[in-house]
Amino acid sequence: MASALLNGHAAATLPNGTAATLTSGKDDPPHGNAVDAPIAPSLELPKIATSLLPPAPLSEEECTAIAQDWLDRLSAILQSGNAPSADELKGVLAHSSAPWWKDHLALTWALRSAHGLPAIAKLLEPVIPVRKPAAPSLSKAAYVPMSSTLQFVRAQFAFETPQAECQGIACLIPEEGEEGEVVWRAWIVFTQMAELKGHLADLERLKVPDEGGNEQEEVDVLIIGAGQAGLQLAAALRTMSFRTLIVDRVPQVGDHWKRVYTSFKLHLSKYYCQLAYHPWPESTPFFPKIKDIAGFLDEYSRDLHLNVLLQSEVKGAEFDKAKSAWEVTISVGGKEKTVKAEHLVFATGLSGYTAMMPTVPGKENFKGEVMHSLDYRAGEKYKGKHAIVVGTACSGHDIAADLYANGAASVTMIQRKATMVFAEKGFRAATGAMYHENGPPLEYADRLGEVMPNQLTKLLMAQHPPTDEYVAIEAGLEKRGFRLLERDLGHIIFERGGGHYLDVGCSQLIVDGKIGVKSGVPLKSFTETALVFEDGTELPADVVVFATGYSHLSLREGVQKLLGAEATRGLSDVWGLDKEGHAKGVYRDSGVPNLWLAAGPFPFTRYNSKLLAMQIVASHFGLLQDRFDV
């Protein structure tokens, strides 16, 4: 779901929330059946021979017949009750291109992926006999022509296990059979838990306040942080009748967002950035601004009757192993109270506000202003001034454009590393097909968005090159000395944690020479009136804004600082991709009993909030003993 993270700003640059998940302390450790074989035999997209491709787009009836035939073959394997062998899986999985199987809780109670027939066989071998999936039933089939050489039938199906109602999607490609016939096999299979039996999500529960409200002294789940991650998780848990309490230091829900610069707006549409269970107000602009976001989060918490304890701070928490619960100490109005909670969730943001700012000699002699982008508000006061912005990701571009719009005498962006730039119109076209005013249900759209493994993001993006118009903009940027990084969403979001720009207009200002660029030359020092570079050049400056990002470690460090080293022994790393292509430490076992993490941009938290809620509920009822995790 890398595209879901390109929310105009990287997860690390905003007061978001992240999500990691954990097995309950009363559950046995997860099975260690990580796939030892390399999960990527070869990262490539299928190239289907023209002779195998249908001469014309397949009709719905033809797609349905192909999908049903494949499901019948899959069902025969699943219904045997035995662990499927690699030879058996050859009947349903692609031969011409290494297949993928991606599972979100349905079969493994974890976030897992396997690439290649041997790896998939190893993943499924212990799972199928334990999970006992029922025969899948076809929901829908459609023809998807991605390119001239990559076309597939997308089969959507439903199935059940004794514990859950599940959904699946398979991308079926045509291959040559033993006798020269066309056989459709799965290039990708995605299985996802949709509902936990006995604890089905009931949205009617969101219409009625809990008894006790935010004064409760014993809850099922205590969530630290009232951002989009904490709020959506609380809402998901409420639909399953779990008592929750959210604790935050701010006076009003949404206040975190008021700390960013006033020109801030999301760079992707309000439809793509919806929250679960509650749409944006109709008056919200296509690209929501600060006041829209802050106001909506407050409205969300009230309309869904979420229990939020504001102007309060969690001072510490201790885990009682005997009771399998946390005792959380909270400071409220200068007085301390204790709340007992079986589960504790940190939804305090992937990076919080731990700003990264390089040390530049001579700063104390500089007569102008120096600040991090966290402290920048608006460009009005810098009219007629010479401005420098260090950093060329989203915040750097936004601030440079704001300074220019407010009449700065000059604006120069300092590019330290090559930057990945994406055309907003391209993303609007890609996401707008599913996320729009009259779009399908969010859960359906999000499920389709989860099918492709993160490792394939770069290859899939190459299937949709920039338009001629944007190629001209890229050429103009390079002519101005702006270095472009090859587009790879998975890397820029999960590994680098930022360093990209979704172009909403600033690139054209650079191309037109209205905003200057100095690239690839390290900063040396400040003088009283300028910034000096290692090549001996200097730029006059009245204000220097360092849009240099935030620490990616602060969420994990914050957990360790609050709970202590002993309580967080075994806490997993946070962010970056594991060897199977899923984000580390988020929406999965965190390594500490009954402790969970939650953070990320709007689409990411929207999709994962229910997955995390189901794991918390399952943990409470002791259903995670047979989790098959990495």
C-alpha positions in Angstrom: 0.0 0.0 0.0 2.8 2.3 -0.7 0.6 4.6 -2.8 -1.6 5.1 0.3 1.4 6.6 2.1 2.1 9.2 -0.5 -0.4 11.4 1.2 1.2 14.6 0.2 3.6 14.3 3.1 5.6 11.4 4.4 4.5 9.6 7.5 7.5 11.1 9.3 6.6 14.7 8.7 3.2 15.0 10.3 1.5 14.4 13.6 0.1 11.1 12.4 -0.1 7.8 14.2 1.4 4.3 13.4 0.3 0.9 14.3 2.1 -2.1 15.5 0.5 -5.1 17.0 1.1 -7.6 19.7 0.0 -11.0 20.9 -1.7 -10.9 24.3 0.5 -11.9 27.2 -1.7 -14.9 27.9 -1.1 -16.3 24.4 1.7 -18.6 23.4 4.6 -17.2 21.3 3.9 -17.0 17.6 5.0 -19.9 15.3 8.3 -19.2 13.8 7.6 -20.2 10.2 9.3 -17.3 8.5 10.1 -18.1 4.9 13.9 -18.6 4.9 14.2 -18.7 1.1 14.6 -15.3 -0.6 11.1 -13.8 -1.0 12.1 -12.2 -4.3 13.5 -14.8 -6.7 13.3 -12.0 -9.3 11.5 -8.8 -9.0 9.8 -8.5 -12.3 6.4 -8.2 -13.8 4.9 -10.9 -15.9 5.5 -10.5 -19.7 2.7 -12.4 -21.3 3.2 -13.7 -24.8 0.9 -12.0 -27.4 -0.3 -15.4 -28.5 -1.8 -16.0 -25.0 -3.5 -12.7 -24.6 -7.2 -12.5 -25.6 -7.7 -10.7 -28.9 -10.2 -8.3 -27.3 -11.0 -7.4 -23.7 -12.7 -10.2 -21.9 -16.4 -9.8 -21.1 -17.7 -10.1 -17.6 -19.1 -13.5 -18.4 -15.7 -14.7 -19.7 -13.9 -13.4 -16.7 -16.4 -15.1 -14.4 -15.9 -18.4 -16.1 -12.1 -18.1 -15.8 -12.2 -17.0 -12.2 -14.7 -19.8 -11.2 -12.5 -22.4 -12.9 -9.5 -21.2 -10.9 -11.4 -21.1 -7.6 -12.6 -24.7 -8.2 -9.0 -25.7 -8.5 -8.0 -23.8 -5.4 -10.9 -25.2 -3.5 -9.9 -28.7 -4.3 -6.5 -28.0 -2.7 -7.9 -26.3 0.4 -10.7 -28.8 1.0 -8.3 -31.7 1.2 -7.4 -30.6 4.7 -3.8 -31.4 4.1 -0.8 -29.1 3.8 -0.6 -28.2 0.1 2.6 -29.3 -1.6 4.5 -27.2 -4.1 3.3 -29.7 -6.8 -0.3 -29.2 -5.9 0.1 -25.4 -5.9 1.5 -25.5 -9.4 -2.1 -26.1 -10.5 -3.2 -22.7 -9.3 0.0 -20.5 -9.1 1.8 -19.0 -12.1 4.8 -20.7 -13.7 6.0 -18.1 -16.1 6.5 -15.4 -13.4 7.3 -16.1 -9.7 3.9 -15.9 -7.9 3.1 -14.0 -4.7 0.8 -14.8 -1.8 0.0 -11.9 0.6 -2.0 -12.5 3.7 -3.4 -10.0 6.2 -4.5 -12.0 9.2 -6.9 -14.4 7.3 -4.6 -17.4 7.3 -1.6 -16.5 9.5 -3.0 -14.0 12.1 -0.1 -11.8 10.9 1.0 -9.6 8.0 2.8 -12.0 5.7 4.0 -12.3 2.1 5.8 -15.0 0.2 7.3 -14.8 -3.3 8.0 -17.8 -5.4 6.4 -21.3 -5.4 8.7 -22.8 -2.7 8.3 -19.8 -0.4 4.5 -19.9 -0.8 4.4 -23.7 -0.1 6.4 -23.2 3.0 4.2 -20.4 4.2 1.0 -22.3 3.6 2.2 -25.8 4.8 1.5 -25.3 8.5 -1.3 -22.8 8.0 -4.0 -24.6 6.0 -4.4 -27.6 8.3 -4.7 -25.3 11.3 -6.9 -22.6 9.8 -9.2 -25.0 7.8 -10.5 -22.4 5.2 -13.8 -23.3 3.8 -14.4 -23.4 0.0 -14.2 -19.9 -1.5 -17.1 -18.4 -3.3 -16.7 -16.0 -6.3 -17.9 -12.5 -5.6 -16.8 -10.7 -8.8 -14.4 -11.0 -11.7 -13.1 -8.3 -14.1 -10.5 -7.9 -16.8 -7.6 -5.6 -16.0 -5.3 -4.5 -18.9 -2.4 -2.8 -17.1 -0.2 -2.7 -20.2 0.3 -4.4 -23.6 2.2 -7.3 -21.9 0.5 -7.4 -18.4 -3.2 -8.2 -18.5 -5.0 -10.3 -15.9 -8.4 -11.3 -14.7 -9.0 -10.0 -11.2 -11.0 -12.6 -9.2 -12.6 -11.4 -5.9 -13.8 -14.1 -3.6 -15.0 -14.7 -0.1 -14.2 -17.6 2.3 -14.5 -18.4 6.0 -12.3 -20.0 8.6 -13.6 -21.1 12.0 -12.6 -17.8 13.4 -13.3 -15.2 10.7 -15.0 -14.1 7.6 -12.4 -13.4 4.9 -12.0 -11.8 1.5 -9.5 -12.7 -1.2 -8.3 -11.3 -4.5 -6.4 -13.1 -7.2 -4.7 -11.7 -10.3 -4.9 -14.5 -12.9 -2.7 -14.5 -15.9 -2.9 -16.7 -19.0 -0.1 -19.4 -19.4 0.4 -22.2 -21.8 -0.7 -25.6 -20.5 1.0 -29.0 -21.1 -1.0 -29.6 -24.3 -0.7 -26.0 -25.6 -4.0 -24.9 -24.1 -4.4 -21.6 -22.2 -4.5 -22.1 -18.5 -5.2 -19.2 -16.1 -3.1 -19.2 -13.0 -2.5 -16.7 -10.1 0.3 -14.3 -10.3 -0.8 -12.7 -7.0 -3.1 -14.0 -4.3 -4.2 -11.7 -1.5 -6.2 -13.0 1.5 -7.5 -10.7 4.1 -9.5 -11.0 7.3 -12.7 -8.9 7.0 -14.6 -9.8 10.2 -13.9 -11.6 13.4 -16.7 -14.1 14.1 -18.6 -13.4 17.3 -17.3 -9.8 17.2 -18.6 -8.4 14.0 -18.2 -4.7 13.5 -21.5 -2.9 14.2 -21.6 0.7 13.2 -24.7 1.4 15.3 -22.5 1.2 18.4 -20.9 4.4 17.3 -24.1 6.3 17.7 -24.4 5.7 21.5 -22.0 7.1 24.1 -20.3 4.7 26.6 -21.3 4.7 30.2 -18.7 6.5 32.2 -17.3 8.4 29.2 -13.7 9.6 29.7 -14.0 9.2 33.5 -13.7 5.4 33.3 -11.0 3.9 35.6 -10.9 0.5 33.9 -11.0 0.0 30.1 -10.1 -2.7 27.6 -7.8 -0.4 25.6 -6.0 2.8 26.5 -4.7 4.8 23.5 -2.1 7.5 23.9 -2.6 10.1 21.1 -5.8 11.6 19.6 -4.6 11.9 16.0 -6.1 10.1 13.1 -4.5 6.8 14.1 -5.7 6.8 17.7 -9.2 8.1 16.8 -9.8 5.5 14.0 -8.5 2.7 16.1 -10.8 3.7 19.0 -13.7 3.8 16.6 -12.9 0.4 15.2 -12.7 -1.1 18.7 -16.0 0.5 19.7 -17.7 -1.2 16.7 -16.6 -4.4 18.4 -17.9 -3.4 21.9 -14.4 -2.8 23.3 -14.2 0.0 25.9 -11.5 2.5 25.0 -10.0 5.7 26.4 -7.8 8.1 24.4 -5.4 10.4 26.3 -3.8 13.5 24.9 -2.1 16.6 26.1 -3.8 19.0 23.7 -6.8 21.2 24.8 -8.8 20.1 21.8 -8.8 17.2 19.4 -7.1 18.3 16.2 -4.7 20.8 17.8 -1.7 18.8 16.7 -2.3 19.9 13.2 -2.4 23.6 14.1 1.3 23.4 14.8 2.2 23.2 11.1 2.6 26.1 8.7 -0.6 27.9 7.8 -0.4 27.2 4.1 -0.3 23.5 4.7 -2.8 21.3 2.9 -3.1 17.7 2.0 -1.7 17.0 -1.5 -4.1 14.2 -2.2 -7.9 14.4 -2.3 -10.3 14.4 0.6 -11.9 11.3 -0.9 -8.6 9.4 -0.8 -7.9 10.7 2.7 -11.2 9.9 4.3 -11.4 8.5 7.8 -13.2 5.2 8.6 -16.9 5.4 9.4 -17.3 9.2 8.9 -17.0 11.3 5.7 -15.5 14.7 5.5 -18.1 17.5 5.7 -19.4 18.5 2.2 -17.9 22.0 2.5 -14.3 20.5 2.8 -12.2 21.6 -0.1 -10.7 19.0 -2.5 -7.3 19.4 -0.7 -8.2 19.8 3.0 -6.3 22.6 4.8 -5.2 22.8 8.4 -8.5 24.2 9.8 -10.4 21.6 7.8 -8.3 18.7 9.2 -8.2 20.0 12.8 -12.0 20.7 12.8 -12.9 17.4 11.3 -10.9 15.3 13.7 -12.6 17.1 16.6 -16.0 16.5 14.9 -15.1 12.9 14.3 -14.3 12.3 18.0 -17.6 13.8 19.0 -19.9 12.3 16.4 -18.6 8.8 17.0 -18.8 9.3 20.8 -15.1 8.5 21.4 -13.9 8.8 25.0 -11.1 11.4 24.9 -9.3 12.7 28.0 -7.7 16.0 27.0 -5.1 18.2 28.6 -3.9 15.0 30.2 -0.5 13.3 30.1 0.4 9.7 30.6 3.3 9.7 33.1 4.0 6.0 33.2 2.6 2.5 32.9 3.4 -0.8 34.5 2.4 -4.2 33.2 1.0 -6.7 35.7 1.9 -10.1 34.2 -0.4 -11.9 36.6 -3.5 -9.9 35.5 -2.2 -9.4 32.0 -3.0 -5.7 32.2 -1.5 -2.3 32.4 -1.8 0.2 35.2 -1.4 3.6 33.6 -0.7 6.7 35.6 -2.2 9.8 34.1 -1.8 13.5 35.1 -5.1 15.3 34.8 -5.2 19.0 35.9 -2.1 18.5 38.1 -3.6 15.5 39.8 -2.7 11.9 39.1 -5.1 9.0 38.5 -4.6 5.4 37.6 -6.5 3.7 34.8 -6.3 -0.1 34.3 -6.3 -1.3 30.7 -5.6 -4.8 29.3 -4.0 -3.2 26.2 -1.9 -0.1 25.8 -1.6 1.6 22.4 0.9 4.3 21.4 -0.6 6.5 18.7 1.7 9.4 19.2 3.0 9.8 15.7 5.8 8.0 13.8 8.2 10.8 14.5 6.3 13.1 16.8 8.1 16.5 16.9 11.7 15.4 17.2 13.1 17.8 14.5 16.3 17.0 12.7 18.4 20.1 12.1 22.1 20.1 11.0 24.6 22.1 13.0 26.1 24.9 10.9 29.0 26.9 12.3 28.5 30.6 12.8 24.8 30.4 13.4 25.2 32.5 16.5 26.6 35.4 14.4 23.8 35.4 11.9 21.6 38.5 12.2 18.6 37.0 10.5 16.2 34.3 11.6 17.0 30.5 11.6 14.3 28.0 12.3 13.2 24.4 11.6 10.1 24.0 9.4 8.3 22.9 12.6 8.5 26.5 13.8 7.6 28.2 10.5 4.1 29.6 10.3 3.6 32.0 7.3 5.5 34.1 4.8 3.8 37.5 5.3 6.5 38.8 7.6 9.2 38.0 5.1 8.0 40.2 2.3 10.9 41.9 0.6 13.4 39.6 2.5 15.9 37.1 1.1 14.8 33.6 2.1 16.6 30.2 2.0 14.9 26.9 2.5 17.2 23.9 3.2 15.4 20.7 2.1 13.5 19.8 -1.0 10.8 17.4 0.2 7.1 18.3 0.7 7.6 20.8 3.5 10.5 22.5 1.8 8.5 23.0 -1.4 5.4 24.2 0.4 7.4 26.7 2.4 9.4 28.0 -0.6 6.1 28.5 -2.5 4.6 30.2 0.5 7.5 32.6 0.8 7.4 33.4 -2.9 3.6 34.0 -2.8 4.1 36.4 0.0 6.6 38.6 -1.8 10.0 37.5 -0.6 12.7 39.3 -2.4 14.3 36.0 -3.3 13.7 32.4 -2.4 16.3 29.7 -2.9 16.0 26.0 -2.1 19.0 24.1 -1.0 18.9 20.5 -2.3 21.1 18.2 -0.3 20.1 14.9 -2.0 18.3 14.0 -5.2 14.5 14.3 -4.7 11.7 12.1 -5.9 9.0 14.2 -7.6 5.6 12.9 -8.6 3.0 14.6 -10.7 -0.1 15.3 -8.6 -2.4 15.0 -11.6 -1.1 11.4 -12.2 -1.9 10.4 -8.6 -5.2 12.1 -8.8 -6.1 10.1 -11.9 -4.8 6.8 -10.3 -6.7 7.2 -7.0 -9.7 9.0 -8.4 -10.9 5.9 -10.1 -11.8 4.4 -6.8 -11.9 7.3 -4.4 -14.4 9.9 -5.4 -17.7 11.5 -4.4 -19.7 8.5 -5.6 -17.0 5.9 -5.1 -17.4 2.4 -3.7 -17.3 1.6 0.0 -13.9 2.4 1.5 -13.2 -1.1 2.7 -13.7 -2.4 -0.9 -11.5 0.3 -2.4 -8.8 -0.2 0.3 -8.8 -3.9 -0.3 -8.1 -3.5 -4.0 -5.3 -1.1 -3.1 -3.6 -3.6 -0.9 -3.3 -6.4 -3.5 0.1 -5.4 -5.0 3.2 -6.2 -2.9 5.2 -3.1 -1.8 8.3 -4.6 -3.6 6.6 -4.2 -6.9 5.8 -0.5 -6.5 8.7 0.7 -8.6 8.0 -1.7 -11.4 4.3 -0.9 -11.4 5.0 2.8 -11.6 7.1 2.3 -14.7 3.9 1.0 -16.4 2.5 4.5 -16.1 5.2 7.0 -17.2 4.7 10.7 -16.7 2.7 12.6 -19.4 4.6 14.6 -22.0 3.6 17.8 -20.1 5.2 16.5 -16.9 8.3 15.2 -18.8 8.8 18.8 -19.9 8.6 20.0 -16.2 11.1 17.3 -15.2 13.5 18.5 -18.0 13.0 22.1 -16.8 13.9 21.1 -13.2 17.1 19.4 -14.3 18.0 22.4 -16.4 17.7 24.5 -13.2 20.1 22.1 -11.4 17.4 20.2 -9.5 18.4 16.6 -9.2 15.6 14.0 -9.6 15.5 10.6 -8.0 14.1 7.7 -9.9 10.5 7.1 -8.7 10.2 4.3 -6.2 7.4 4.8 -3.6 8.2 1.8 -1.5 11.8 3.0 -0.9 11.0 6.6 -0.4 8.2 6.0 2.1 9.3 2.9 4.0 13.1 3.1 3.8 13.9 6.8 3.5 10.8 8.0 5.3 10.4 11.1 3.1 12.5 13.0 0.6 9.7 13.2 -2.0 7.4 15.9 -3.4 4.0 15.4 -4.8 4.0 18.4 -7.2 1.1 20.8 -6.6 2.7 23.7 -8.3 6.1 24.5 -6.9 8.0 22.7 -9.6 6.7 25.1 -12.2 8.0 28.0 -10.0 11.4 26.4 -10.1 11.3 25.8 -13.8 10.3 29.4 -14.4 13.2 30.7 -12.3 10.9 32.2 -9.7 12.4 30.0 -7.0 16.2 29.3 -7.2 17.9 26.0 -6.5 21.4 25.2 -5.2 22.1 21.5 -5.3 24.7 19.1 -4.1 27.0 21.6 -2.3 27.3 21.2 1.5 26.7 24.0 3.9 29.8 25.4 5.4 28.9 28.3 7.8 26.8 31.4 8.5 28.1 34.9 8.2 26.1 37.8 9.7 24.1 38.2 6.5 24.6 35.0 4.4 24.9 31.3 4.2 28.3 30.1 2.9 28.8 26.8 1.0 31.8 24.5 0.7 32.4 25.6 -2.9 33.1 29.1 -1.5 29.9 30.7 -2.8 27.4 32.4 -0.5 23.8 33.4 -0.6 22.4 36.5 1.2 19.7 35.6 3.7 17.4 37.3 6.1 15.7 34.0 7.0 16.8 30.4 6.7 14.3 27.6 7.2 15.5 24.1 7.7 12.9 21.7 6.2 15.1 18.8 7.1 12.6 16.4 8.6 12.1 14.5 11.8 13.7 11.6 13.6 12.2 8.2 12.5 13.2 6.7 15.9 11.2 9.0 18.1 8.1 6.7 18.3 10.1 3.8 19.5 12.3 6.0 21.7 9.2 7.5 23.2 7.8 4.1 24.1 11.1 3.1 25.7 11.4 6.4 27.6 7.9 6.1 29.1 7.8 2.4 29.9 11.5 1.8 30.7 14.1 -0.5 29.3 12.9 -3.7 31.1 9.3 -3.3 30.1 10.2 -2.7 26.5 12.7 -5.5 26.2 12.1 -7.1 22.8 10.4 -4.1 21.3 10.6 -4.3 17.5 12.1 -1.8 15.2 9.7 0.7 13.7 9.4 1.5 10.0 11.4 0.3 7.1 10.4 -2.9 5.3 11.0 -6.3 6.6 12.2 -9.1 4.3 8.7 -9.9 3.3 7.8 -6.3 2.3 5.7 -5.2 5.3 6.4 -2.2 7.5 8.4 -3.1 10.6 6.8 -2.8 14.0 3.5 -1.4 12.7 0.2 -3.3 12.7 1.9 -6.5 13.9 3.6 -8.1 16.9 5.6 -5.4 18.6 7.5 -7.9 20.7 6.0 -6.7 24.0 2.8 -8.3 25.4 -0.3 -6.2 25.2 1.5 -3.3 23.8 0.6 -1.9 20.3 1.8 1.0 18.2 -0.3 3.0 15.7 0.7 5.8 13.2 0.7 6.9 9.6 -1.1 9.1 7.1 -4.9 9.0 6.6 -5.2 6.1 4.1 -2.7 3.9 5.9 -4.3 4.3 9.3 -7.8 4.0 7.9 -7.1 0.5 6.4 -5.0 -0.8 9.3 -7.2 0.4 12.2 -9.6 -2.4 11.8 -6.8 -5.0 11.3 -5.3 -3.8 14.6 -8.7 -3.8 16.3 -9.3 -7.4 15.3 -5.9 -8.5 16.6 -6.6 -6.8 20.0 -10.0 -8.4 20.3 -8.6 -11.8 19.3 -5.8 -11.4 21.8 -8.3 -10.8 24.5 -10.1 -14.0 23.7 -6.9 -16.0 23.4 -7.2 -16.6 19.6 -3.6 -15.7 18.8 -1.9 -18.9 20.0 -1.6 -20.1 16.5 -0.3 -17.0 14.9 2.2 -17.7 12.2 4.5 -14.7 12.1 8.0 -13.9 10.9 
